[in-house]
Amino acid sequence: MYSITHGHVTFDEMFIIIKAFIKERPDLEYRISVGTDSQNSDLTKTIRVVAVHRIGSGGIFFFEEKKIKKITDIYQKLFYETNSSLDLAAKLSDKFKHENFNYKISIHVDAGDNGPTSKIIPEISAWIRSCGFDCKTKPESYAASSIANKYSK
């Protein structure tokens, strides 16, 4: 993972940073989100993001890049992005449980009611909820549609 503030960090280092960030102001509310976005060129460049939003007082985020064989079908791409987010969120959730760190994680999907992927939002949302995570779509899916989108271009 990479942080603009902390540079390259391992998964465990990212967790330690997140924990320390929250412990700085335990009196505030936090939202922890995982989102993925991708862009096509010769390959598909995928960016996964973990964002920690300290409500009313900023936040931190981490991201990682992966290039894969080009995915041309928009629906396959959205399913790939969602699966990638779910994998990372599950790993993070397991770490939270193991460390007795009680924060929920939401999955941010880069799809909204006005785009071509709108018809599969119910299916994607049900999949995410069945895995035990909250689901956010555009315009609330900032981890995917803003942060990951910025770094996937």
TAKAMO-V673870 format. One record per residue. N is the residue number from 0. SS is DSSP state (H for helix, E for strand, - for the rest). OMEGA is omega in whole degrees, 0 to 359 (NA if undefined). NEAR is the number of other C-alpha atoms within 8 Angstrom. Layout:
n = [N & N]
ss = [SS & SS]
omega = [OMEGA & OMEGA]
near = [NEAR & NEAR]
This chain:
n = [0 & 1 & 2 & 3 & 4 & 5 & 6 & 7 & 8 & 9 & 10 & 11 & 12 & 13 & 14 & 15 & 16 & 17 & 18 & 19 & 20 & 21 & 22 & 23 & 24 & 25 & 26 & 27 & 28 & 29 & 30 & 31 & 32 & 33 & 34 & 35 & 36 & 37 & 38 & 39 & 40 & 41 & 42 & 43 & 44 & 45 & 46 & 47 & 48 & 49 & 50 & 51 & 52 & 53 & 54 & 55 & 56 & 57 & 58 & 59 & 60 & 61 & 62 & 63 & 64 & 65 & 66 & 67 & 68 & 69 & 70 & 71 & 72 & 73 & 74 & 75 & 76 & 77 & 78 & 79 & 80 & 81 & 82 & 83 & 84 & 85 & 86 & 87 & 88 & 89 & 90 & 91 & 92 & 93 & 94 & 95 & 96 & 97 & 98 & 99 & 100 & 101 & 102 & 103 & 104 & 105 & 106 & 107 & 108 & 109 & 110 & 111 & 112 & 113 & 114 & 115 & 116 & 117 & 118 & 119 & 120 & 121 & 122 & 123 & 124 & 125 & 126 & 127 & 128 & 129 & 130 & 131 & 132 & 133 & 134 & 135 & 136 & 137 & 138 & 139 & 140 & 141 & 142 & 143 & 144 & 145 & 146 & 147 & 148 & 149 & 150 & 151 & 152]
ss = [- & E & E & - & - & - & E & E & - & - & H & H & H & H & H & H & H & H & H & H & H & H & H & H & - & - & - & - & - & E & E & E & E & E & E & E & E & E & E & E & - & - & - & E & E & E & E & E & E & E & E & E & E & E & - & - & - & - & E & E & E & E & E & E & E & E & E & E & - & - & - & - & - & H & H & H & H & H & H & H & H & H & H & H & H & H & H & H & H & H & H & H & H & H & H & H & H & H & - & - & - & - & - & - & E & E & E & E & - & - & - & - & - & - & - & - & - & H & H & H & H & H & H & H & H & H & H & H & H & H & - & - & - & E & E & E & - & - & - & - & - & H & H & H & H & H & H & H & H & H & H & H & -]
omega = [180 & 175 & 177 & 181 & 189 & 181 & 180 & 180 & 174 & 176 & 181 & 176 & 177 & 179 & 179 & 179 & 179 & 180 & 180 & 179 & 180 & 180 & 176 & 182 & 183 & 180 & 182 & 178 & 181 & 172 & 179 & 186 & 173 & 179 & 181 & 171 & 179 & 178 & 180 & 165 & 173 & 177 & 172 & 178 & 184 & 177 & 174 & 184 & 165 & 181 & 176 & 183 & 175 & 188 & 179 & 185 & 173 & 182 & 176 & 175 & 179 & 177 & 175 & 182 & 175 & 176 & 182 & 175 & 185 & 175 & 185 & 180 & 185 & 180 & 176 & 180 & 179 & 177 & 177 & 179 & 181 & 179 & 178 & 177 & 180 & 178 & 181 & 180 & 179 & 178 & 179 & 179 & 177 & 178 & 178 & 181 & 181 & 182 & 181 & 182 & 193 & 175 & 178 & 179 & 174 & 178 & 178 & 184 & 180 & 178 & 180 & 184 & 185 & 185 & 182 & 181 & 184 & 184 & 178 & 177 & 179 & 180 & 179 & 180 & 179 & 178 & 181 & 180 & 179 & 177 & 175 & 181 & 173 & 181 & 175 & 175 & 180 & 10 & 184 & 187 & 186 & 181 & 180 & 190 & 176 & 185 & 182 & 179 & 181 & 185 & 178 & 182 & NA]
near = [10 & 10 & 11 & 6 & 4 & 7 & 7 & 7 & 11 & 7 & 7 & 7 & 8 & 11 & 9 & 8 & 8 & 9 & 8 & 8 & 8 & 10 & 7 & 6 & 7 & 7 & 4 & 7 & 7 & 9 & 12 & 12 & 13 & 18 & 18 & 18 & 14 & 13 & 9 & 10 & 7 & 5 & 10 & 13 & 13 & 14 & 15 & 15 & 16 & 12 & 13 & 12 & 11 & 12 & 10 & 4 & 6 & 7 & 9 & 7 & 9 & 12 & 12 & 9 & 9 & 7 & 8 & 8 & 6 & 9 & 10 & 7 & 6 & 8 & 7 & 9 & 11 & 10 & 9 & 8 & 14 & 12 & 8 & 10 & 13 & 12 & 8 & 9 & 11 & 8 & 8 & 9 & 10 & 8 & 8 & 11 & 9 & 7 & 6 & 6 & 7 & 6 & 6 & 8 & 12 & 12 & 16 & 17 & 15 & 13 & 11 & 11 & 9 & 5 & 7 & 5 & 12 & 10 & 7 & 7 & 11 & 7 & 7 & 10 & 9 & 8 & 8 & 13 & 10 & 7 & 7 & 6 & 11 & 9 & 11 & 10 & 11 & 12 & 7 & 7 & 15 & 10 & 15 & 17 & 15 & 9 & 10 & 17 & 12 & 7 & 7 & 12 & 5]
